[in-house]
Amino acid sequence: MIRLDCSAGKTGPTLTVDAARLRAIAVARPVAGEQRLALDDAVGRVLSRAVFAATDLPPFDNSAMDGYALRRDDLAGAGPWTLAPAGRIAAGDGRAAALGHGEVARIFTGAPIPAGADAVVMQEDALRAGGRITVSHRPAPGQNIRRRGEDIAAGAQALAAGLALTPQRLALLAGCGLSAVLVRRRVRVAILSTGNELTEPGRPLAPGHIYNSNRVLLRSTLARLPWVELTDLGIVPDDRAIIRATIRHAAGAQDVVISSGGVSAGEEDHILDALRREAAELDVLKVAIRPGKPLTVGRLGQALYFGLPGNPYAAAITFAQIAQPALRRVAGLTEEPDTWLPGVAGFTYLRKTGRHEYLPVRWDGRDAMGRPVLERLGQGASASLSPLALAMGIAVIPPELSQVLPGVPLQVTCLAE
């Protein structure tokens, strides 16, 4: 990490997307602090500690289906075998039941297995007639029995720290008898936009002005993350004193500060000067990515700082590819989501090599292998909004590929609905 000046990082080597992502992750620090939440309030939050099962799951041997519990020793020789009925056991029945030799018990899914029984036959494999039960097939040992603790034994780890609490994981914790769980506190994230040319949507647009789409993009993206507590600082004018005061306050109150625009070295790009005066330790990264220049990452006091490009599509790509993985580390998450799927190009595109390029795509048909056939949207301009709005996913062109022809395999990440 180097002390920021207006040329910081610009004379260094060009980084691959993976290297830039790793550099951003390396300066991210997981938040400290945790809170106890009821399971109903914890969806999407990040486990702060490993969870261990207090009881066996399931807590007793039980039937996996409706049928008849029996002793396999009673099925000697060649079948069929005729046995005597010995009661009925339903789910929730807490009576201590036992089977004698030559007996079967009618049993239902989830009901406790009676003592002495070592298999359950499906009701379709048994015939009840004349007060007797005839079984035509010998079940395997333990067939159709869910054993106590076979899912998770008491004392075993149910979930590791750093996992996001999905509905399925919350169900597991509920099955272990937990009503509440310890999670990391939310990551405090502030976003701000810079530029005198920006106007908030809904207000009259003055000559030379544009609407602030980046704020809506970042705000709505971050609002979908349950582990983020978002603060929107709005548009900060191109005034050195105001920018400096804004970022100083944000750095003291937030875990992450994300700005868009104003991180070039132009005369009206004041944010780099303000960051330098606040003794920020940042890199202005040269990343082999299209779209996505310039990009700034590092620390602003105790906060992680990202300076994203002002152009909307470039801001979206650099946030997704470089900033968001670092945000996940700040949240304490230990898993990386795998949203890629294989696709094939349905278009021709000639390009310069050397950079990862990200193209908005749609698809309707699929090839013989079931892969989506991709339609390219737009012409790759970093200020374009409509291609991204219409896209079903983002296709990545590897840096060594000079031409994309129909049928060329490409990786695609699906966009969240």
Summary of the structure (lengths in Angstrom):
residues: 417
radius of gyration: 30.4
end to end distance: 36.9
largest distance: 97.5
contacts: 1322
relative contact order: 0.14
helix: 20%
strand: 34%
